[in-house]
């Protein structure tokens, strides 16, 4: 599990934080909002090959009986 966490942290660092260091140092609130948007996209829209080319949300819906309505709530966060 530790390797998965490290992989996720590296993905966020290289794909988001490294590209927004200026925003991080000038406007922390804007940085945080953009990070939340990125995490929502990452978990609801981005395809993950380790999940049979599904987003994590779609994987939960398809494999664990989560409601399809769960995806509609993501836009409110």
Backbone bond lengths (Angstrom), bond angles and torsions (degrees), N, CA, C in turn:
res aa  C-N    CA-C-N  psi(-1)  N-CA   C-N-CA  omega(-1)  CA-C   N-CA-C  phi
1 X - - - 1.445 - - 1.534 110.68 -
2 X 1.311 117.22 -35.65 1.452 120.36 179.71 1.527 111.16 -59.74
3 X 1.326 117.61 -38.60 1.464 120.08 179.63 1.524 111.01 -65.42
4 X 1.330 117.28 -34.64 1.462 120.43 177.91 1.527 110.84 -67.29
5 X 1.313 116.85 -40.60 1.463 121.23 178.37 1.524 109.99 -65.22
6 X 1.318 117.17 -44.06 1.455 120.88 178.21 1.521 111.16 -62.58
7 X 1.320 116.98 -39.06 1.460 121.11 178.15 1.524 110.72 -64.24
8 X 1.321 116.86 -43.67 1.465 121.02 178.41 1.534 110.13 -62.66
9 X 1.332 116.76 -46.00 1.465 120.43 179.31 1.527 110.72 -59.80
10 X 1.315 117.06 -41.34 1.471 120.56 178.60 1.527 110.54 -64.43
11 X 1.326 116.86 -41.08 1.465 121.06 178.34 1.520 110.82 -59.94
12 X 1.319 117.31 -46.19 1.468 121.38 179.49 1.524 110.51 -66.82
13 X 1.329 116.68 -42.33 1.461 120.32 -179.49 1.523 111.06 -61.71
14 X 1.337 116.81 -51.69 1.460 120.67 -174.94 1.526 113.18 -76.63
15 X 1.322 117.12 -32.88 1.455 119.88 -175.55 1.513 115.20 -92.90
16 X 1.321 116.53 -13.18 1.466 118.80 -178.00 1.528 112.81 -133.05
17 X 1.311 117.47 -62.25 1.465 121.33 -171.13 1.527 111.79 -62.32
18 X 1.332 117.12 -47.28 1.466 119.71 -178.00 1.526 112.60 -58.23
19 X 1.316 117.17 -27.49 1.467 122.02 -178.85 1.521 112.89 -87.52
20 X 1.324 117.78 -7.70 1.461 120.95 -175.84 1.528 113.19 -130.18
21 X 1.312 116.96 30.06 1.464 120.39 -179.34 1.524 111.51 -62.23
22 X 1.311 117.49 -36.23 1.461 120.28 178.60 1.528 110.57 -63.28
23 X 1.319 116.61 -44.79 1.466 120.03 178.45 1.519 110.77 -64.56
24 X 1.317 116.89 -37.93 1.461 121.29 178.37 1.522 111.04 -59.17
25 X 1.321 116.69 -38.64 1.470 119.41 -177.50 1.531 113.31 -85.63
26 X 1.342 118.13 -16.43 1.470 119.62 -176.84 1.520 114.47 -107.86
27 X 1.322 117.67 -30.87 1.472 120.29 -176.37 1.529 109.63 -148.85
28 X 1.316 115.50 84.77 1.475 121.16 -175.18 1.525 112.12 -61.19
29 X 1.338 117.91 -34.20 1.464 120.00 179.77 1.521 111.53 -67.12
30 X 1.313 117.03 -42.16 1.467 120.37 177.07 1.522 110.28 -65.83
31 X 1.337 116.67 -40.39 1.460 120.76 177.00 1.526 110.69 -59.20
32 X 1.329 116.24 -47.64 1.467 120.58 -179.24 1.528 111.58 -61.94
33 X 1.327 117.77 -40.70 1.466 120.49 179.26 1.521 110.80 -64.43
34 X 1.329 116.57 -42.52 1.459 120.01 178.56 1.528 110.94 -66.19
35 X 1.321 116.97 -35.04 1.468 120.42 177.00 1.527 110.84 -65.82
36 X 1.311 117.20 -42.98 1.467 120.85 176.72 1.524 110.20 -60.32
37 X 1.325 117.03 -44.54 1.466 120.64 177.95 1.523 110.66 -59.85
38 X 1.320 116.13 -42.77 1.473 120.59 -179.67 1.528 110.76 -64.13
39 X 1.328 117.38 -43.74 1.465 120.72 -179.76 1.525 111.70 -65.60
40 X 1.322 116.41 -38.65 1.465 118.99 175.71 1.524 110.78 -62.55
41 X 1.326 116.98 -44.83 1.463 120.73 176.78 1.529 110.60 -60.76
42 X 1.329 116.01 -45.69 1.463 121.80 -177.04 1.528 111.46 -59.08
43 X 1.309 116.69 -37.67 1.463 120.58 -175.43 1.521 114.80 -95.68
44 X 1.334 117.47 -13.94 1.468 118.33 -177.83 1.521 113.94 -115.92
45 X 1.315 118.06 -24.26 1.467 120.82 -175.24 1.527 113.83 -119.77
46 X 1.333 118.23 -38.12 1.458 121.73 -173.62 1.526 110.70 -66.95
47 X 1.315 114.80 132.92 1.462 121.45 177.75 1.528 108.76 -78.92
48 X 1.329 116.61 135.21 1.459 122.71 178.44 1.529 108.25 -117.70
49 X 1.315 116.59 122.39 1.466 119.51 -178.87 1.523 111.38 -63.99
50 X 1.322 117.75 -30.56 1.465 120.73 179.38 1.527 112.70 -69.67
51 X 1.334 117.16 -12.89 1.467 121.95 178.79 1.525 110.55 -111.81
52 X 1.331 115.78 34.90 1.468 121.73 179.56 1.528 111.86 57.74
53 X 1.328 115.18 44.16 1.468 122.24 178.06 1.525 113.21 57.38
54 X 1.318 114.83 44.11 1.458 122.44 175.41 1.526 107.91 -126.18
55 X 1.317 116.33 158.17 1.464 119.57 170.70 1.529 107.44 -75.17
56 X 1.327 118.26 158.54 1.462 119.06 176.73 1.531 112.89 -55.73
57 X 1.319 116.99 -39.03 1.459 120.09 178.44 1.527 111.09 -63.41
58 X 1.324 116.67 -46.08 1.463 120.06 179.84 1.525 110.69 -63.85
59 X 1.319 116.69 -36.91 1.461 121.36 178.06 1.541 110.55 -61.48
60 X 1.338 116.42 -44.10 1.467 120.05 178.25 1.528 111.32 -63.30
61 X 1.318 115.96 -41.35 1.464 120.13 179.83 1.526 110.49 -64.26
62 X 1.318 116.37 -45.87 1.463 121.05 -175.29 1.520 114.03 -75.05
63 X 1.324 118.60 -29.03 1.455 120.42 -171.50 1.523 115.09 -112.07
64 X 1.303 117.72 -16.65 1.459 119.35 -175.71 1.518 113.43 -128.92
65 X 1.303 117.72 11.88 1.448 121.61 173.96 1.516 115.50 73.41
66 X 1.311 118.20 18.31 1.460 119.48 176.06 1.523 109.17 -66.58
67 X 1.296 116.77 149.57 1.451 122.13 -178.65 1.522 110.83 -69.75
68 X 1.321 116.91 141.39 1.460 121.93 176.01 1.525 110.74 -65.14
69 X 1.321 117.35 -22.19 1.466 120.99 177.95 1.521 112.23 -67.54
70 X 1.327 116.42 -18.84 1.457 119.84 179.24 1.524 111.43 -56.42
71 X 1.324 117.52 -36.49 1.459 121.48 179.21 1.505 113.09 -62.86
72 X 1.313 117.86 -30.43 1.465 119.97 -179.27 1.533 111.44 -72.33
73 X 1.315 118.36 -21.55 1.461 120.70 179.22 1.525 112.29 -75.89
74 X 1.322 117.72 -23.01 1.471 121.06 -175.79 1.521 111.52 -60.64
75 X 1.319 118.21 -30.10 1.464 119.60 -177.89 1.525 112.75 -69.87
76 X 1.318 118.16 -13.86 1.452 121.13 -178.75 1.520 113.54 -89.56
77 X 1.313 117.76 -7.83 1.464 120.79 -177.27 1.502 111.71 -93.00
